[in-house]
Amino acid sequence: MNFDLQSQSKGRLIYKASGILTLLNMTSNTPNTKRWIIPPRITPEADSELSKFPPVLRQILFNRGYATDADARAYLNAKPSANTDPYQMTGMSAAVERIQCAIKNNEPIAVYGDYDVDGVTATALLVEALKYLNADVRGYIPNRFEEGYGLNNNALDELQADGVKLVITVDCGIRSPGEAHHARTIGLDLIISDHHHPDGENLPPALAVINPKQHRDVYPDKDLAGVGIAYKIAEALFSLQPFDNAQDKPSAFSLDSLLDLVALGTVADLAPLVGENRVLVRRGLKQMRQTTRQGLFSLAAVSELALAKVNAGHIGFMLGPRLNAAGRLKEALAAFELLTTTNVSKAGELAQLLDMQNRERQRITRDMQKKAEEIAMSDDPHAYLLFAAHEDFNSGVVGLAASRLTDTYYRPAIVASKGVDETRGSCRSIPEFHITDALDQCADLLVRHGGHAAAAGFTVKNENLSALVERLKAIAKEKLSHEDLRPTVTADAEVSLVDIRPDLYEKCLRFLEPTGYGNREASFVARGVKVKSSRTVGADAKHLKLALEDENKFSHDAIGFKLGHWHNNLPPRVDILFTYETNEYNGRMSYQLNLKDIRAAT
């Protein structure tokens, strides 16, 4: 449905931010102190250009860089750009030509993925697309514990021995030049599709390399997830005529049927929800709500989720973790089979298995995070990079423990599983520190490494571990010693709580979906809000439940996750930074403030 607000009420949201960047609450440098940022108020020119939208939405659009009516409508409608031809990607033509040849000659093809949700969904997507084209295709996902991340020579040897002639990687391979050379020596044709950062111009010697981040690639959107690039390969294949090998006419297979997988992988991998990702995920969520994929029905059932109302948040916090659990604790084939099976009983069994594995993963993560924190703090509590390694750490969960350390201390963190000869580490970082660039500076010490700005992984020989940690900490100190290292929360405007009503969500905020990484929810600051009641909820009283009152004596329900510590010290009036959202409980729909931070009223 197209977005049109011309006939809607314009409301009267009150803006108190000045025309300069407003920084609030910067009086303390304790770990729990966050910086509140309110961007500059909309310019008169943009305000006039966006006059057909309600005032609050104008400010939100302006904050996100949409200052013209046309750009705003394209964003709100998630309108695809005209410049998304997959053949713009370097290597796409060569890859499609080789895939067509393999299909025509009935050559066995292996789609080689990664064991996270992005890799599993990318593998499932390309296998389904190629099967429709009558390809002899199979999926291959390495075992995290026995084979490690990415391509490995033993797997390539096994595939070649099984008669495979063509291997297509998804979500991996860009940092595997040695393995690519091995594939060539044993007679395997290799197509690498990946979205991780390449190692400069040192690309693997494959038949084709598809990665919009590679040097001189002209594809305009560099932020596609691995599953997004797999979708572009399918899109390129299905753009060709005639479909001599297809099971039916092209119209019998809709690329839209693959978009549920794109949404799952893109959101779970924290690819930014802007540009083409935003378009694909919005379409993918629509597909999920009407999916015929049996595995999704079963996964939603064990997650107690109604697929008809699924959003990006449900993927991030409910579906994604369960799909990831398989690869973290054992092997990801269960997740792959769940997404591709048409058997109702099998789908139910696999979904139950993933749910149980996710519960076990949560327990292991809690224990590991506690131990990792003890190690990191005893080693060097003032370090600019936190590090913890132990022989008992599960290598499938170290990334989650590292993420918890980063969230708690706002420092880049590494948690590693130490083996007999090698240590495998997982890194999480903060916006001020590009962790993969830091690992690049340590390449001479590493067996392999790769990742993004905020997350990465590596393998290091144990004899080089201490030198690696020392160098990384030195790099972090040099980069971060002059930074104000506190988490930042951004609000779109300072408002009166009087103006926060259900029609604000229905007429404005819901059109921002899908929101998440790279396209944050709209958030606001309200000052001097009266606290009517307060209580803690959840395990260990971690969360805070409030009733807040505005100037008109109207009561607002509010929830503050992980803010339960405020309960015993809550002043009668507070300043709050919050989002406004729907809340469904026991079939009843209501609206609530989701508190991101609280301060005593100033």
C-alpha positions in Angstrom: 0.0 0.0 0.0 1.4 3.4 -1.0 2.1 5.9 1.7 0.1 9.1 1.6 -0.4 11.4 4.5 -1.9 14.4 2.8 -5.3 13.9 4.4 -4.0 12.9 7.8 -4.0 15.0 10.9 -0.7 16.9 11.4 -0.7 16.8 15.2 1.2 19.2 17.4 4.3 17.6 18.6 6.5 20.0 20.6 10.1 20.3 19.7 12.5 21.8 22.2 15.8 21.0 20.6 17.8 23.9 19.3 19.2 24.1 15.8 22.6 22.9 17.0 23.5 19.3 18.0 22.1 18.8 21.5 24.1 16.7 23.9 22.4 15.8 27.2 23.6 14.3 30.4 27.3 14.3 29.8 28.2 15.1 33.4 29.5 11.6 34.4 31.9 9.1 32.9 30.7 6.1 34.7 30.1 2.9 32.7 26.3 3.2 33.0 26.2 6.8 31.9 24.9 7.2 28.3 25.1 10.1 26.0 21.8 11.4 24.9 21.9 13.0 21.5 19.2 15.0 19.7 20.0 15.9 16.1 19.5 19.4 14.8 16.0 20.6 14.2 14.7 20.3 10.7 15.6 23.2 8.4 12.9 25.6 7.1 13.6 24.4 3.6 13.2 20.7 4.4 10.2 21.5 6.6 8.5 23.2 3.6 9.5 20.4 1.3 8.0 17.8 3.6 4.9 19.8 4.5 2.5 17.1 3.5 3.7 14.9 6.4 2.9 15.4 10.1 5.5 17.5 12.0 6.9 14.6 13.9 7.4 12.5 10.8 9.1 15.5 9.1 11.7 15.6 11.8 12.2 11.8 11.8 12.7 11.8 8.0 15.1 14.8 8.2 17.1 13.0 10.8 17.5 10.1 8.5 18.6 12.2 5.5 15.3 12.4 3.6 14.7 16.0 3.0 12.6 16.0 -0.2 9.1 14.7 -0.7 10.2 12.2 -3.4 13.0 10.8 -1.2 10.7 10.6 1.8 8.0 8.7 -0.1 10.5 6.3 -1.6 11.9 5.5 1.9 8.5 5.1 3.5 7.1 3.0 0.7 10.4 1.0 0.7 10.5 1.6 -3.1 13.3 -0.2 -4.8 15.9 1.7 -6.6 16.0 1.4 -10.4 19.7 0.7 -10.1 19.7 -2.8 -8.7 20.6 -4.9 -11.8 22.5 -7.9 -10.4 24.8 -7.9 -13.5 26.4 -4.8 -12.3 28.2 -6.9 -9.7 31.7 -7.9 -10.7 31.8 -11.6 -11.5 28.0 -12.1 -11.9 28.1 -12.7 -15.7 30.9 -15.3 -15.4 29.1 -17.0 -12.5 25.8 -17.2 -14.3 27.4 -18.5 -17.5 29.2 -21.3 -15.5 26.0 -22.2 -13.5 24.0 -22.4 -16.8 26.6 -24.7 -18.2 26.5 -27.0 -15.2 22.7 -27.2 -15.4 22.8 -28.0 -19.1 25.4 -30.7 -18.6 23.8 -32.1 -15.4 27.0 -31.4 -13.5 26.7 -31.8 -9.7 26.7 -28.4 -7.9 27.4 -27.8 -4.2 26.3 -24.6 -2.5 28.8 -24.1 0.3 27.4 -22.0 3.2 28.2 -20.8 6.7 26.7 -22.1 9.9 25.0 -18.9 11.0 21.5 -17.8 10.0 22.8 -15.7 7.1 24.8 -18.6 5.7 22.1 -21.2 6.3 19.3 -19.1 4.7 21.6 -18.2 1.7 22.4 -21.9 1.2 18.7 -22.8 1.4 17.8 -20.0 -1.0 20.3 -20.9 -3.7 19.6 -24.6 -3.4 15.9 -24.0 -3.9 16.4 -21.7 -6.9 18.8 -24.1 -8.6 16.5 -27.1 -8.0 13.7 -25.2 -9.7 16.0 -24.9 -12.7 16.5 -28.7 -12.6 20.1 -28.4 -11.3 21.7 -31.4 -9.6 22.4 -29.4 -6.5 23.1 -30.0 -2.8 23.8 -27.8 0.2 27.0 -28.1 2.3 27.4 -26.4 5.6 30.7 -27.1 7.5 30.7 -28.2 11.1 31.9 -25.3 13.3 33.8 -27.5 15.7 35.4 -30.0 13.3 35.9 -27.8 10.2 35.8 -24.2 11.4 34.6 -21.2 9.5 34.6 -21.0 5.7 36.1 -23.1 3.1 38.4 -26.0 4.1 40.4 -28.3 1.9 39.1 -31.5 3.4 35.5 -30.5 2.5 36.5 -29.6 -1.0 38.3 -33.0 -1.4 35.1 -34.8 -0.2 32.9 -32.8 -2.6 35.2 -33.5 -5.5 35.3 -37.2 -4.6 31.5 -37.2 -4.6 31.5 -36.0 -8.2 30.8 -32.3 -7.6 32.1 -30.2 -10.4 31.1 -26.7 -9.3 31.1 -25.2 -5.8 29.3 -21.9 -5.1 30.1 -20.3 -1.7 27.5 -18.1 0.0 28.4 -15.9 3.0 32.0 -17.1 3.0 35.2 -17.6 1.0 36.4 -14.0 0.4 39.4 -14.6 2.7 40.2 -18.1 1.5 42.8 -17.7 -1.3 44.6 -20.9 -0.2 41.5 -23.0 -0.3 40.5 -21.5 -3.7 43.9 -22.5 -5.1 43.4 -26.0 -3.7 40.0 -26.2 -5.4 41.6 -25.3 -8.7 44.4 -28.0 -8.3 41.8 -30.8 -7.7 39.7 -29.8 -10.7 36.8 -28.0 -8.9 35.4 -24.8 -10.4 34.7 -22.3 -7.6 32.4 -19.3 -7.5 32.7 -17.2 -4.4 29.8 -15.1 -3.2 30.4 -13.2 0.0 29.7 -9.9 1.8 32.6 -9.8 4.2 35.4 -7.3 3.7 38.0 -8.5 1.2 41.6 -8.5 2.0 42.4 -5.5 -0.2 43.0 -6.7 -3.8 44.2 -10.1 -2.6 41.2 -12.0 -3.9 40.9 -15.8 -4.0 41.8 -17.3 -7.4 38.2 -18.4 -8.2 36.4 -18.6 -11.5 34.2 -15.7 -10.3 34.2 -13.6 -7.1 30.9 -11.8 -6.3 31.1 -9.3 -3.5 30.1 -5.7 -3.9 32.7 -4.6 -1.4 35.6 -5.7 -3.7 37.7 -3.1 -5.3 36.2 -1.4 -8.4 32.8 -3.2 -8.0 30.2 -0.7 -9.3 27.2 -2.2 -7.6 25.7 0.8 -5.6 24.6 -1.1 -2.5 27.5 -2.4 -0.5 25.5 -3.6 2.5 23.7 -6.7 1.3 24.0 -9.7 3.6 25.2 -13.0 2.3 21.7 -14.1 1.7 21.0 -10.9 -0.2 23.9 -11.6 -2.6 22.6 -15.2 -3.0 19.2 -13.7 -3.9 20.9 -11.5 -6.5 22.4 -14.6 -8.1 19.0 -16.2 -8.3 17.6 -12.9 -9.7 20.3 -12.9 -12.4 19.6 -16.5 -13.3 15.8 -16.0 -13.5 16.2 -12.9 -15.6 17.4 -15.1 -18.5 15.2 -16.4 -21.3 14.3 -19.0 -22.3 14.1 -21.3 -19.3 14.9 -24.5 -21.1 15.8 -26.4 -17.9 13.1 -25.0 -15.6 10.4 -27.3 -14.3 7.7 -25.0 -15.8 7.4 -21.5 -17.2 9.2 -18.8 -15.2 6.0 -17.5 -13.8 5.5 -20.8 -12.0 8.3 -19.9 -9.6 8.2 -16.6 -8.0 11.4 -15.0 -6.6 9.1 -13.6 -3.9 8.8 -17.0 -2.4 12.5 -16.8 -1.5 12.2 -13.4 0.3 11.3 -14.9 3.6 14.7 -16.4 3.7 16.3 -13.0 2.7 14.5 -11.3 5.6 15.6 -14.0 8.1 19.2 -13.9 7.1 19.5 -10.1 6.7 18.0 -9.2 10.0 19.7 -12.0 12.0 23.1 -11.0 10.5 22.6 -7.3 11.5 23.0 -6.0 8.0 21.9 -2.4 8.0 18.2 -2.0 7.2 18.7 0.8 4.6 18.8 0.9 0.9 18.1 -2.4 -0.9 18.2 -4.4 2.4 15.2 -2.3 3.7 13.3 -3.1 0.5 14.1 -6.8 0.6 13.3 -7.2 4.3 10.0 -5.4 4.1 9.0 -7.6 1.1 10.4 -10.6 3.0 8.3 -9.9 6.1 5.2 -9.7 3.9 6.2 -13.1 2.4 6.7 -14.5 5.9 3.3 -13.5 6.9 1.8 -15.6 4.1 4.5 -18.2 3.8 3.9 -21.8 2.8 7.3 -22.8 4.2 6.5 -25.6 6.7 9.7 -25.0 8.7 8.7 -21.4 9.4 5.3 -22.5 10.7 6.9 -24.9 13.1 9.6 -22.5 14.2 7.0 -19.8 14.9 5.0 -22.3 16.9 7.8 -23.2 19.3 8.6 -19.5 19.5 5.0 -18.7 20.4 4.9 -16.2 17.6 2.0 -15.4 15.3 3.6 -15.3 11.8 0.8 -13.1 10.6 2.2 -10.3 12.8 5.9 -11.0 12.4 8.3 -8.0 12.3 12.1 -7.5 12.2 12.3 -7.6 16.0 10.8 -11.1 16.1 13.5 -12.3 13.8 16.2 -10.7 15.9 15.0 -12.0 19.2 12.9 -15.1 18.6 13.5 -16.8 15.2 17.1 -15.9 14.6 18.5 -17.2 17.9 16.8 -20.6 17.5 18.1 -21.0 14.0 21.6 -20.0 15.2 21.5 -22.4 18.1 22.1 -25.5 15.9 25.4 -24.2 14.5 26.5 -22.9 17.9 26.1 -26.2 19.8 26.4 -29.0 17.2 25.9 -28.4 13.4 23.8 -26.2 11.3 22.3 -28.9 9.1 19.2 -29.0 11.4 18.5 -25.4 10.6 19.0 -25.9 6.9 16.8 -29.0 6.9 14.1 -27.1 8.8 14.0 -24.3 6.2 13.9 -26.7 3.2 11.7 -29.6 4.4 8.1 -30.0 3.2 7.4 -32.8 5.8 5.2 -31.6 8.6 6.3 -34.1 11.1 10.0 -33.6 10.4 9.6 -29.8 10.6 7.9 -30.1 14.0 10.7 -32.4 15.3 13.5 -30.1 14.0 11.8 -27.0 15.4 11.6 -28.6 18.8 15.2 -29.6 18.6 16.3 -26.1 17.8 14.2 -24.7 20.7 15.9 -27.1 23.1 19.3 -26.2 21.8 18.5 -22.5 22.1 17.7 -23.0 25.8 20.9 -24.9 26.3 22.8 -22.1 24.4 21.3 -19.5 26.7 22.6 -21.4 29.8 26.0 -21.9 28.4 26.2 -18.2 27.4 25.3 -17.1 30.9 28.0 -19.3 32.5 30.6 -18.3 29.9 30.0 -14.6 30.1 30.5 -14.7 33.9 33.8 -16.6 33.5 35.0 -14.4 30.6 34.2 -11.3 32.6 36.3 -12.6 35.6 39.2 -13.4 33.3 39.1 -10.1 31.4 38.8 -8.0 34.6 41.5 -9.8 36.5 43.9 -9.5 33.6 43.5 -5.8 32.9 40.4 -4.1 34.0 41.4 -0.7 32.5 42.3 -2.1 29.0 40.9 -0.5 25.9 40.3 -4.0 24.5 38.9 -6.8 26.7 40.3 -10.4 26.2 39.4 -13.7 27.7 40.4 -17.2 26.6 39.8 -20.6 28.2 40.1 -24.2 27.3 36.5 -24.9 28.4 34.9 -22.2 26.4 32.5 -23.5 23.7 33.7 -22.0 20.4 30.1 -21.8 19.2 29.1 -19.3 21.9 32.2 -17.2 22.3 30.8 -14.5 20.1 27.7 -14.1 22.3 29.9 -13.8 25.4 32.1 -11.2 23.7 28.9 -9.3 22.8 27.8 -9.2 26.4 31.2 -7.9 27.5 31.0 -5.1 24.9 27.5 -4.2 26.0 28.5 -4.1 29.6 31.8 -2.2 29.4 31.6 -0.4 26.1 34.9 -1.7 24.9 35.9 -4.0 22.0 36.0 -7.5 23.4 37.4 -10.9 22.4 36.4 -14.2 23.8 38.3 -17.3 22.6 38.2 -21.0 22.9 41.7 -22.3 23.5 42.5 -25.7 21.9 45.6 -27.9 22.0 47.4 -26.1 19.1 45.1 -23.3 18.1 42.8 -20.7 19.6 39.6 -19.6 17.9 38.4 -16.1 18.9 35.3 -14.1 18.3 35.3 -10.3 18.4 32.7 -7.7 19.0 33.4 -4.0 18.8 32.0 -0.5 19.2 31.6 2.2 16.5 34.8 3.9 17.4 36.9 0.8 16.6 36.9 -1.2 13.4 37.8 -4.7 14.6 38.5 -6.3 11.3 41.0 -3.5 10.4 42.7 -4.2 13.7 43.0 -7.9 12.8 44.4 -7.0 9.4 47.3 -5.3 11.3 48.0 -8.6 13.0 47.7 -10.8 9.9 51.3 -12.1 10.2 50.3 -13.7 13.6 47.0 -15.3 12.4 46.1 -18.5 10.6 43.0 -16.9 9.3 40.6 -14.0 10.1 37.7 -12.0 8.7 34.6 -10.1 9.5 33.0 -6.7 9.6 33.6 -3.4 11.4 31.7 -4.5 14.5 32.2 -8.3 14.5 35.0 -10.6 13.4 36.6 -14.0 14.0 40.1 -15.4 13.9 42.2 -18.5 14.4 45.7 -18.2 15.9 48.5 -20.6 16.7 48.8 -20.8 20.5 52.5 -19.8 20.4 51.4 -16.5 18.8 48.4 -15.8 21.1 50.2 -13.6 23.7 51.8 -11.5 20.9 48.4 -11.1 19.2 46.7 -10.0 22.4 49.5 -7.5 23.2 49.4 -6.0 19.7 45.6 -5.7 19.6 45.5 -4.0 23.0 48.2 -1.6 21.8 46.2 -0.8 18.6 43.1 -0.3 20.7 44.9 2.0 23.2 46.3 4.1 20.4 42.8 4.4 18.7 40.6 4.8 21.8 42.6 6.5 24.5 41.4 10.0 23.5 37.7 8.9 22.9 34.8 9.5 25.3 33.9 5.9 25.6 30.3 5.8 26.5 27.3 4.3 24.7 25.2 6.8 22.7 21.5 6.8 22.4 19.9 9.1 19.9 16.4 10.7 20.1 14.6 12.3 17.2 13.2 15.1 19.2 12.4 16.4 22.7 8.6 16.3 23.2 5.8 16.7 25.5 4.4 13.4 26.7 0.9 14.8 26.1 1.5 14.3 22.4 2.3 10.6 22.7 -0.9 8.9 21.7 -1.9 5.8 19.6 -2.5 7.8 16.5 1.2 8.8 16.5 2.1 5.2 16.0 -0.7 4.4 13.5 -0.2 7.5 11.4 3.6 7.9 11.6 5.8 5.4 13.3 4.6 2.2 11.8 5.7 3.4 8.3 9.3 3.4 9.4 9.3 -0.5 9.6 11.3 -2.5 9.3 13.5 -1.0 12.0 16.6 -2.3 13.5 20.3 -2.0 12.9 21.0 0.9 10.6 17.4 2.1 10.6 16.6 2.7 14.3 13.2 3.1 15.8 12.0 6.6 16.3 12.8 7.7 19.8 12.1 10.8 21.9 13.0 12.6 25.1 10.4 13.8 27.6 11.3 15.9 30.6 10.0 16.1 34.1 7.6 13.2 33.7 5.6 12.2 36.9 6.0 8.6 38.2 2.7 7.3 39.3 3.8 3.7 40.2 6.8 1.5 39.8 7.5 -2.2 40.1 10.1 -4.7 38.9 9.3 -7.6 36.6 11.2 -10.5 35.1 13.8 -12.9 36.4 15.9 -11.4 39.2 13.8 -8.2 39.0 15.9 -7.0 36.0 13.2 -5.0 34.3 11.2 -1.9 35.4 7.5 -1.4 34.9 6.1 2.1 35.3 3.0 4.1 35.1 3.8 7.6 34.0 1.5 10.6 34.0 1.6 13.5 31.5 0.4 17.1 32.1 -3.2 16.2 31.3 -3.2 13.4 33.9 -3.2 10.8 31.2 -1.4 7.6 32.3 1.2 5.9 30.0 2.4 2.3 30.6 6.2 2.0 30.3 8.6 -0.8 30.3 12.4 -0.5 30.9 14.3 -3.6 30.1 17.4 -4.1 32.3 16.4 -0.9 34.2 15.1 -2.7 37.3 17.9 -1.2 39.4 16.1 2.1 39.3 13.1 0.9 41.3 14.5 1.6 44.8 15.9 4.9 43.9 13.3 6.3 41.5 12.7 10.1 42.0 9.1 11.4 41.7 9.9 13.0 38.4 12.2 11.7 35.7 13.6 12.5 32.2 13.1 9.6 29.9 14.4 8.6 26.5 12.0 6.1 24.9 10.4 4.6 21.8 6.6 4.2 21.4 5.4 0.8 20.4 2.5 -1.7 20.4 2.3 -4.3 23.1 0.1 -7.5 22.7 -0.6 -9.6 25.7 -3.2 -12.3 26.0 -4.8 -11.2 22.8 -5.1 -7.6 24.0 -3.4 -4.8 22.0 -2.1 -1.7 23.8 0.6 0.9 23.4 3.5 1.5 25.7 6.7 3.5 26.1 9.8 1.4 25.8 12.4 3.2 28.0 15.9 3.2 26.7 17.3 5.3 29.5 16.2 7.2 32.6 17.6 10.3 34.4 16.4 12.2 37.4 14.4 15.2 36.2 16.7 18.2 35.4 
